[in-house]
Amino acid sequence: MPLLGPSELLLVAGAIVALVLGPKKLPELAGSLGESKKEFRKSMKEADEVTEALNSDEDES
């Protein structure tokens, strides 16, 4: 029996999630994942800005 690759595992996991949560919860889950991704990117951008500011302060000293 051949092993499953990453894409096949993702497909199987998606099918299991769809069966467990049902059609009413999937849009809610997708929305919360989108919000989480948006907040993560915002936090990463702020962290990069702080790092750049600290590095520029060190360069001036």
N, C-alpha and C positions, 0 to 999 in steps of 0.2 A: 504494500500500500504506500503510495507516495505521500510525502509530507505536504502539509498545507503551507503556502507562502504567505507573506504579509497581507497581500490584497485579498486572498481568500479568507484569512482569519478576520479581517476587517468586515468583509461581507457577512460572514457568519455571526459575528458579534452584533452587527447592525440589525440583522434579522431577529436575533434573540431579544435585543432591546425593544424592537418594534412589537414583538409578541408580548413581552412582559408589561410594557407601559401602555400599549394600546394607542389608538389614533387620537384620543383626546389629550393625552399628556405629551405627545411628541412635539407639537408646536411650542408648548410651554418650555420644554426642555431645550429646544433649539434656541429659543429667545434668551433663556438664561445663559446658555453657552456663549451666545453672541455678546451679551453684556459683559460676561467674565473676560472674554477675549479683548473687548474694547478697554476695560479697566486695566488689564494687564499691559496692553500696549501703551496706555497713558502713563502708567507707573514706570515702565521701562524708559519712556521718553524723558520723564522728569528725572530719573536717576542718571541718564546720560547727560542731561543739562547740568546737574549738580556736579558730576564728575568733571565735565569740561570746565566749569567755573573754578573748581578747586585746582585743576591742572593749570589754568591760566593764571591763577593767583600765585602758584608756586613758581611759574616762569618769570613773573614780574619781580619776584623777590631776589 
